[in-house]
Amino acid sequence: MNIDVYRSCTWREKRDVLNVFWRTNVDATSRIVVAAAQYGYYAVISLVVVMAEVALILWVGLEHNALVAGLAAALELFMIWSTWWAIKRYRSLRSHLAT
C-alpha cells in the first residue's frame, strides 16, 4: 500500500487525517480523505498486532494473576471495538474514494 499522500501531509494535515479517519461526518478535502484511507490500512494492521499482544498477556495473566487477567480482558474488549471501528472507517473511506 502506497502512503505517498499521507507522508507529504504537514503536521496539521495529519491531525485532520486522524480526525477524518476516526470520526464520521467530518468535512475534508479530497487530499485529506485519500491520506486517511492510506493511514487506515496501517492503522488496522497495527491494531490487529496490538490485539494479538494483549490476547497473549490475557492468556498468561489467566495462569498467574487475576488482576492482570482482568485488566487485559478489559483492554482486549476495547481493542476489539477499536479494530472493528477502524475496519469500518477504512472501508467507508475506500468506498468514498471509489465513487
N, C-alpha and C positions, 0 to 999 in steps of 0.2 A: 504494500500500500504506500503510495506516494504522499508525503506530507509537505510538499513544497509551499503551498499557500499558508499553512499553519506556521511553518518556520519563518516565513517572510513577514509575519504579523509583528507589530510593535507590542510592547508590554500592555498597553491599554487595549489594543485589539484582542490580545489573548484573554484578557479579563472578559471582554464581550463574547469571545468564543465560549468560554466556560458558562457564561450566563445563557447563551443560546442553547448550548448542549444540555445543561441540567434543568432548564425551565421551559415550560410551554408558553405559547402566546407572547413571544418576545420578538419585536421588530428588529430586523438587522439587514445589513447589506448582503448582497449575494456572496461577496468575498468572505464575510464572516460565517455565513452558512456553510460554504464549501470548507472553510477551515474547521468548523465544528464537526462536520462529517469526517474529516481526516483525523481529527483528535479522537472522535468517538471510537474508531477502530482500535486504537491503542488503549483507550480507557477501558473498554470491555475486556480486552486481553489482560490488562493489569488487575482488574477486579476479579477475574477468574483465578488468577495466580494467588492473590491475597486470600480469596475464599478457600482455596486448597490449603494454604498455610494455616489458616485459622481452624480448618477441619482437622488438621494434624495436631494442633495444640489441644483441640477439644478431645480428640481420641486419647492423647497422652494424659490430659487432665482427668479424664474419667477413671483412669487407673490409679492416679496418685493423689489428686487434690480436688475436692468437691467445689471449693470456691473458684479455682481456676477453670474448672469444667463449666460452672455456671456462667462465669464471665465470657468464656469462649463461646458458649451456646448463644448468649445474647448477641455477641458480636457476629457470630455466624448468621443469625437471622437478619441482622442489619446488612451484612454483606450480600446475602441472597436477594434482599429487597433492592439494594443499590445496583446489583448486577442486572436484575430484571429491568429496573428503570433505565439503566444505561443502554441495554439492548433495545428497549422500546424507543428511546430517543434516537439512537443510531439509525434504526430502521425508518423512523419518521423523517429524519434529515435526509437519508438516502432517497426515500420516495419523493421528497420535496425537490431534490436535485434532478430526479428523473423527469419531472414534469416541466 
